[in-house]
Structure formats: C-alpha cells, structure tokens
Amino acid sequence: MTGAAPDPLPDDEILAAVAAYLRLPDPSDRLRLAGAARIARQPLLACTVTRCVESRTESEQTRPAPHDLSDVPVYGDLGTYDPGPVKNVHRHTTVHLVHDGSARETGCTKCSHGRRQCANCGGRGRQPCPALQPCALCRGARPCTACEGKGTGRRAAVRPRAARKVKQPDVRTGCDLCGEQGTACPGCGGRGRTLHEECGGSGEAECRTCRGNGTEECGVCEGRGRLTVWTRGTIERTPVTETVGPPPPHPPWLVRRRLRNRGAWRTHVLGDGDALPEELAEHHRRAVRERLVRRKGEIAREVSLRHLPLARVELHELPGKVLHVYAGHTEPGVVALPSRRVVTRVSAAAAGCAAVVVLLLATLR
C-alpha cells in the first residue's frame, strides 16, 4: 500500500526561504516564524488539452477521363474502415478513399465531344467592340485649333481615320472636318478619335475567348468529352486545443506573470489512459478532470500540463508585504508584493491627491 504523495513544498522549506529572505539565520527565529506565519497553498497551473476529432463524409467526385485511382485505398463501409492509429494529435490529416465498385466512366453532360458554346460571345464568335477610340497623338490637346473637332464649314460626313503611325506628330495638318490647314492633329485629322484597331470601326470584333469559333474547350472534362465518376470517402482528423483555466485559489496576476518563466515547474505530457500526477493539487486535479470528458468524434487526446508549487505567507511582523514562496531548482525562491491593505491605502491617497489637484485647478480658474 502506497502512502500519500510527498509535499513538493513542505512547510519547513517555506519557513527556511522566508527566514533567508528576512535575513534571520538563528534557528530560534525559524521556530518563532513557524508559530506566527500564516501559510496558504496557491500552486500555479498551465494546462492545455488537445483532442484529435475525426469526421467521416462521402461525396461524388468527377475528373476528366481517364483518371487513375489505382493508388487510392478502397473501402466497403466507411464507418468501419481503419485508417491507422493517430501518430500526432497536433497534426491535421486527411485521408481520401474510393468506395469499392463506384468508379466508372461516363460522357460529359456539359459539352459535346469536349466542346461547348462559348460563354463570352454566346456562340456567335464575335463580341461588341467600340467603333472609335481616343486619338493617341492628341493626348488631351485640342484635335483642331480652329473647330475643336466640331466640324464647322463642311457639310459632308467624313469617315474617321484608322490609327496609324505619323512621322511628324507635332506638325499640324489640314482638318478633315472644317478644312482649315495647319490646325488639326495629324493622327485623327481633327476628329479627336480614330477607328478602333480591333474592329476597324465595325463595332464588332473577334471573340478573344473562342477566337471566332463560337465554341470553347469544356472546363469540366478538359476537352476529353468523358468523365471518371466515383464515390469518395473522406476521413479527416482535426486537432482541437482548449486551455484549462486555473481555478481559485490562485495568486495575484503580477505573481503569475513574474513566475511564468521562473521556478522549478513540473512538466507532464499525458496521453489517453494516463493518470494525473500525484503531486498535483486537488483543486487543479478537479479542474483538469472536468475537461477530460470525451467529446463527439474524439479518438485521441494529449494533455500538456505544467504546475509550480507555490505558497502565500503572511507575517504579523511584516504587515505591509505578502511573501509568495515557490519551488526553485535548488531551493525555494520568494516573490514579495505589497499587501492588499497597503495597496488600498496608496490608491486612496492617490485618489485624494487627484481630487485636491482638481479642486485647486477649479479654484484658479
């Protein structure tokens, strides 16, 4: 029969750490502290529970035929298929399977022999195009310094020019609209616009998607006209991590922060069926056990647990401070903080000073 787990931070070590902090080397002082010190256990806990949650789904899949499925595992009943044990609960894994006998080839219903009507032009092979385009040589300047492209002085309609290269783009020429010489842009002849290069002014251009054919390659079968269809089973394993919050009683936040990377923290990594460490405080044990209830779809879990033995010590001869003694690597350490009474007094004094300052400022105004 085994006895109770030994105290990781016994009272005599706590009192020795307090005596060392107060610089009391005399053993009689330690005996006096034993009768006067108020010791309360407040161990620290940092714990996460990572679960491997599994889901199984089936769906119909299609790929351009022929599609090789020879290297994909086959299953009969997805619910009983065994993909193997969980190797790492922190890793997301997905296994794809093929239902036995479900793979087959079929014709593509979205096209005809791998081609289908072009969605861009509706099968016409041509698409609307602007008949005119801004003149590249005008660049925002007036196309004609005389009529400004309005065409005064000429009644007959003048067809716009096609876009062309001009040897002397800065030399003005005769305007096609008003007839004035040396006033018009040489690129557009004073109109400010030229025939669109793509359609030559017709208002329609060859469809860029199908190149005028009216049909395009089917994106479903990739132009093959046939599809491989099968039922795919998917087994997905997802890690879900939750943090176990430390239950009360626990020390102030400032103590927890200072001891985050100090002291001899006990570290444990527990798998399914592993017992919690014996030296873990009872209220921590209860908090962790409450989170170990198996969740829906959970097939494995890992508990990462760190705890640090810690004690709160109050002394009548030291009313302004509270000592927090923690387990160290060689000997216990001490973190001292002002007592709640001191913090309350300081806060009240600060509030009083602030009120006095406000009253003085109001009076001076």
N, C-alpha and C positions, 0 to 999 in steps of 0.2 A: 504494500500500500504506500503510495507516494504521498508526501505531505504537501502543504501549500507552497506556491511558488515564492522564492525569496524576494523580499522587498528590494527593488533596484536602487532605491534611495532611502536607506534606513535613517531613523532619527539621529543616531549618533554621528553619522556623516553630515547630516544637515546642520547639527549644532557645531560640529567642528568647522564647517565652512563659515557659519555666522561668526564664531569666535575669531577665526582668521581675518574676516572682513573688519571686525571691530578691534582687531589687534589686542586680543586677550589671550596671552599664552599660558596663563595659570590654569591648571586643571580645575581648580575650585570655581573659577569663573564659568567654566563649561557646565559644571553641576548647577550653578545658580541659573544659568540660561535654560537648563532643562526644566526647571520648575516655573520659569517665567514666560517662556516663549510659547506663542500660540501658532501651531503648525497645522496647515491645511494643504492636502494634496490637490494639485491642479495640473496634471500632466497635459502635455501638448499632443495633438493628433493631426496627422496629414494622411488622408486615405482616399484612394480612388478605386472604383470598381469598373472594370472594362469587361463588357459582355460581347460575345460573338452571337449575333442574331441572324438566323437563317431564314430565307424566304424561297419558295419554290413556285414557279409560274410556267405556263405553257402558252405558246403563241405560234401562229402560222407565219412562215418565212418564205420569201421568194428571192431568187437570184437568177441572173441570166444563165441559160443552159448552154453547155453542160457545166455543172458546178460540182466539184469534187468534195464529197463528205466522208471519204473513207477514213480520215484521221480523227473524226469526231466520235466520241463514245456514244453507244446506243443504249437506250433504256426501254423497259417494258412498262413498269409502273413508277412514275416519278416520285411518289410518296415513299417508296421502299428503296430507291436507289441510294447506294452508299458511295459518296464522293471521297471518302477517306477521312481520317481524323483532322482536327484543327491543329495546325502547326504553330500558328501565331495569332492570338486573339486580337492583336492590334492591326492586323493587315486585312484589307478589303480584298476578297477574292470572288470571282465569278466563273462558273463552270457552265458551258453550253453543251447540250446533248441533243441527239436525234431520236425521235420516237421510232421504234422498230417498225419497219414496213411503211412508214409515212412518206418517204422520199419518192418523187415521181416527176416526170417531165410533162409539160403541157404547153399549148400555144398561148402566146401573149394576147390578151384581150384588149390591150390598149393601142394596138397598132396592126398593120397588115404587112407581113413579111419584113418586120423590123423598121418600117417607115410609117409615119403618121403625119396628119395635116399640121403644117407649121402654125404654131400658136401666135406668132408675131404678125403674120400677114393674113391669117385665115385661109391659107391655101392659094392665094392669088399670085404669089411670087413677087409682088410689088407692094410698096408701102408709101403713104403720103410723104411728100417732101416739100419744103418751102421753095417756091419758084425763084425767089430772089434772095440775095444775101448782101449784107452791107459791103460797100467797096473797101477793099483793104488799103488802097492808096489814099483815100480821103482822110482816114484816121481822125474823124471828128471835125475836120475843117469843112468849109462850105464847098459843095461839089461844083457850084458855078458862082463866081463872084458877081455875075450880072443878075441871074434869075433865081439863084439859090435852089436850083433843082425844081422850080415850079413850071418852067417851060413857057414863058411868055413870048409871044411873037411867032409861034409856029403852031399850026392847027393840026397837021397830020400826025397820027400816032407814030411814035418812034420805039422800035423794039429795043429793050436794054441790051447792052453788050455782054458778051461772055467774059468771064475773068481771064486776064491774060497778063503776061509779063511786059513791062514797059521799060525801054532803055533809059528814058529821061523822066522819071516820075515827078520831078519838081517843076517841070516845064508845063505850063497850062496850054490847052489846045482849044479848038472850037467846041462850043456846046451843042450837043445833039438836039436840045430842046428849044433853045432860044436863038441859035445860030451865031451868037457872038464869038468872035475869035479871041484866043488867048485868055479865056476866062474859066474854062472848065478843067476838071481833073482828067488827066489822060487815061485813067483806068476805067472810069464809068461814063465819060463824056457828059458830065454834068448831072446825071440822074441820082448819084449817091448810092446806087445799088447796081449789082451785076447779076447775071443769070447764075443760079446755083450750080456749082460744079458737078454735083452728083446726078442731078436730073436734067441739066441743061435748060431749065425753065419750064419743063413739062408738068411739074407738080407731083410727079411720081418717080420713085427710084427703086432699083432692085432691092429686094428684101435682104438685109445683111445676115439674117439667121439661116435662111434656106438657100441663099444665092440664086433666087429666082425659080427654084424648083417647085415651090409650093408645099413641099414635104420636108421633114427633118427626121434625123435618127431618133428612134424611140429611147427615151431615157430609162424606161423600166427594164427592157430586155437588152439594152445597149446595141440595138440593131440586129439582134440574132433571131428575133421572131419567136423564140421559145424560152420557157422559164423552168427552173427547177424549184419545186414546191415541197416543203416538208414541215412537220410539226417539231418545233424546237422547245426543249425543256431547259429552263434556266434555274440554277441553284446559286443564290447569291448570299454571301456571308459578309455581314457588315459589323464593324466594331462600334459599340456604343459605350461611351465613358461617362460616368457620373461621379461627382465628388461627394464624399461623406463629410458633412459639416460637423465640426467638433461640438459636442453637447456641453452644456454647463455642468459643473462649474469650470470656467476657463479664465485664465489671467487676462489682464488688460491688453488691448491691441498693441500698445507700444512694446510690451514684453514679448508678445508673439513675433513682432517684427524683428526685434533685436536678436531673438534666438532662432531665427529662420535658418541661419547657416552656422550656428554655434552649438556646442554641446555634443554629447555622445548620443545622437539619435539612433534608435533601434530600427533597422530596416528589415521588412519581411515581404516576400512575394509569394502569394498563396494561390494555388490552383483549386480545381474542383475537389471537394472532399478534404482539403487540408484544414486542420483545426487552427483556430486563432491562437496566437502566442499566449502562454500562461501569464506572463508579466503584464499583459495589457489590462489597464484599469477597467473595472466592471462597467462603469457608465459608457466608456468607449466601446467595450465589447457589445453592449446592448445596441448602441448606435450603428455599429457595423453589421450586426446580425439582422437588423431591420432592413438593410439594403441588400441582403443576400437572398431575398425571396426570388425564386426563378420567374423570369419574365416570359411573355409569349414569344416563341421562336428561339429562345436562348438555348444554345447547345454547348457552350463552354464559357468560362469566365476566369478572370485573373484579378486578384486583389493586391494592390500595391499599398503597403501600409508602413508608415513611419510614426514613431511615438518617442517622446522625450520625457523622462521622469522629471517632475518639477513640483516644488513645494512653496507655498506662501508662508512667510514667517513674520509675525508681528511681535514687537517687544515694547513693554511699558516704558523702559528707559530710552526708547528711540521712537517717540510718538509721531515725529514728522516724516518717518520713512516706512516703507514696506519692502522687505527683502524677499526676493524670489531666487530660490536655490535650485539649480538644475544640475543634472548628471553630466559630468565632464569626462574627457577621455582618460585622464589620470586621477583627477579629484574634482569634487563639485565646484561649480562657479556660482557667483552671486550677481544678480542684477537688482539695483536699488532704485525705487521710484518714490516720489513724494506720496504721502498718504492722502486719502480722499479728503480728510479734514483740512490739510494744507492746501490742496487744490481748490477746495471750496472757498477758503479764506482769501486766497490770491485772486480768484475770479471775482469775489465780491468787492475786494479792494480795487481791482481794475475797473469794475463797473462803476464804483463810486467816483473814481478819478475821472472817468469819461463823463459822468453826469456833471461834475464840478466844472470841467472844461466847457461843456455845452452851456451851462448857466453863465459862465464868465463871458463867453462869446456873445451870448444873447444880451447881456448887460452892456457890453461895449458898443453894441450896435445902437 
